[in-house]
Amino acid sequence: PTSAHRKRDPVKAQWRTKKPDADNVAKLICDALNGIAWQDDSQVCVILVTKVQAAQGDAAKTTVTIEQLGEHE
């Protein structure tokens, strides 16, 4: 956020507790990958979402890692 922009005391990466909600981010990504990474997002079994505000000067990014699960024991 622009309010956190400082030249003297750069802002470090920190947990983001504001909107968007983590579950909404997960839904958006799952829906966007329908037909690309899987046939339907109902096939997704494990989701881990971490929201971090980028440090000052770092570019914002979204990282998605997809792994195929093996047989459930």
C-alpha positions in Angstrom: 0.0 0.0 0.0 1.1 3.6 -0.7 0.7 4.5 3.0 3.4 2.0 3.9 5.9 3.5 1.3 8.9 4.9 3.2 12.4 5.7 2.0 14.0 5.9 5.5 12.4 2.8 7.0 11.7 0.3 4.3 8.7 -2.0 5.0 9.6 -5.7 5.3 7.4 -8.5 4.1 4.6 -9.2 6.5 1.4 -11.3 6.9 -1.5 -9.8 5.0 -4.6 -9.8 7.2 -6.8 -7.6 5.0 -8.9 -8.5 2.0 -9.1 -10.6 -0.2 -9.9 -13.5 2.1 -7.5 -16.5 1.7 -10.4 -18.8 0.8 -11.6 -16.5 -2.0 -8.1 -16.4 -3.4 -8.0 -20.2 -3.4 -11.5 -20.4 -5.1 -10.4 -17.9 -7.8 -7.2 -19.9 -8.6 -9.0 -23.2 -8.6 -11.7 -22.0 -10.9 -9.2 -20.3 -13.2 -7.3 -23.6 -13.7 -10.4 -25.6 -14.6 -9.7 -27.3 -17.9 -6.0 -26.4 -17.7 -4.5 -28.2 -14.7 -7.5 -30.4 -14.0 -10.9 -31.2 -15.5 -12.8 -29.7 -12.6 -11.7 -28.1 -9.3 -13.6 -30.8 -7.4 -10.5 -32.9 -8.1 -8.5 -30.7 -5.8 -7.9 -32.4 -2.4 -5.3 -30.3 -0.6 -5.0 -26.5 -0.6 -2.5 -24.3 1.3 -2.9 -20.6 1.0 -0.5 -18.1 2.5 -1.0 -14.3 2.2 2.1 -12.1 2.6 2.4 -8.4 1.8 5.5 -8.0 -0.4 8.4 -6.1 1.1 8.9 -2.6 -0.1 10.6 -2.6 -3.5 9.6 -6.3 -4.2 7.1 -7.1 -7.0 3.8 -8.5 -6.0 3.3 -12.1 -7.2 1.1 -15.2 -6.9 2.8 -18.6 -6.8 0.9 -21.8 -7.6 2.4 -25.2 -7.1 0.5 -28.3 -8.3 1.4 -31.8 -7.4 -0.3 -35.0 -8.3 -1.2 -37.0 -5.2 -0.4 -40.7 -4.9 -2.7 -43.4 -3.6 -4.2 -42.6 -0.2 -3.1 -45.1 2.5 
